[in-house]
């Protein structure tokens, strides 16, 4: 992700999530970049653990790209609620993705947050969301 796009995304996330933003990473097929990582969250993970996390989501991305169950269309985001974080995995094609984590307290307006993130990723980054849903323009 180009630096300008990454900066716009982080600024957007800081505005949307405020103090609840924990971290954001963007990955491709062979590398990843930490776009934002709050200091206390960064201290929790070694570089090896971060690489494991990214590899996990690369594999999940491959599975999501292959599956379109029940004729519902493309899966744009998975959300996982953990004890200590809400994790959003946005797939951007078969080899790109963005993982964003928030504090659990941020979960009040999840659908609005996901929609706004999709708009940000689709319209303000160099890669398109394949088969963007028509409701994204609303």
Secondary structure, DSSP 8 states (H G I E B T S, - for coil): --HHHHHHHHHHHHHHHGGGEEEEEEE-SS-EEEEEE-HHHHTT--HHHHHHHHHHHHHHHHHHHH--GGG-----EEEEE-SS-EEEEEE-SSS-EEEEEE-GGGGGGHHHHHHHHHHHHHHSSSS--TT--GGGG-
